[in-house]
Amino acid sequence: MHKIAIVTGGNRGLGKEMSISLAKKSVDVIITFNNNEEQANEVVKILKSEFGIQASTIQLDMSKMDSI
């Protein structure tokens, strides 16, 4: 079974580390970010090039229900 994970705040700190950990296990990753798209895209680039997984970003503000 193919796995896909959604990591909130995956562009920095613990979220970034979780994204990398999942990629090491061949899990595709969707990274959510609030306002730093450039940083999120850089993490996606690393995940794709270093681990060969599918990865993408979605802008999301967890404090606003209409953004979910």
C-alpha positions in Angstrom: 0.0 0.0 0.0 1.3 3.4 -1.0 1.4 6.0 1.8 1.0 9.7 1.7 1.4 12.0 4.8 0.2 15.5 5.4 2.6 17.4 7.6 1.4 20.7 9.0 4.2 23.2 9.3 6.4 20.9 7.3 8.6 23.7 6.1 10.5 24.3 9.4 11.5 22.9 12.8 9.9 19.7 13.9 7.6 19.6 10.9 10.5 19.6 8.5 12.3 16.9 10.5 9.1 14.8 10.4 8.8 15.3 6.6 12.4 14.1 6.2 11.8 11.1 8.5 8.7 10.1 6.5 10.6 10.6 3.2 13.3 8.2 4.4 10.6 5.6 4.8 9.4 6.2 1.2 6.3 8.0 2.2 5.1 10.8 -0.1 4.6 14.1 1.7 2.3 17.1 1.4 3.7 20.0 3.4 1.4 22.7 4.7 2.7 26.2 5.4 1.1 29.4 6.5 3.2 32.2 5.0 6.7 31.0 3.9 6.1 29.4 0.5 9.8 29.7 -0.5 10.9 27.7 2.6 8.3 25.1 2.0 9.3 24.7 -1.7 12.9 24.3 -0.6 12.0 21.4 1.7 10.0 19.8 -1.2 13.0 20.1 -3.4 15.2 18.3 -0.8 12.6 15.6 -0.3 12.3 14.9 -4.1 16.0 15.1 -4.9 17.5 13.3 -1.9 14.8 10.7 -1.2 13.1 10.3 -4.6 9.5 10.7 -3.3 6.6 12.8 -4.5 6.1 15.9 -2.4 4.1 19.1 -2.7 2.9 22.1 -0.7 -0.4 23.6 0.3 -0.9 27.0 1.9 -3.0 26.5 5.1 -3.8 28.6 8.1 -5.0 26.2 10.8 -6.4 29.2 12.8 -8.9 29.9 10.0 -11.4 27.2 9.4 -12.3 28.5 5.9 -8.8 27.9 4.8 -9.0 24.2 5.5 
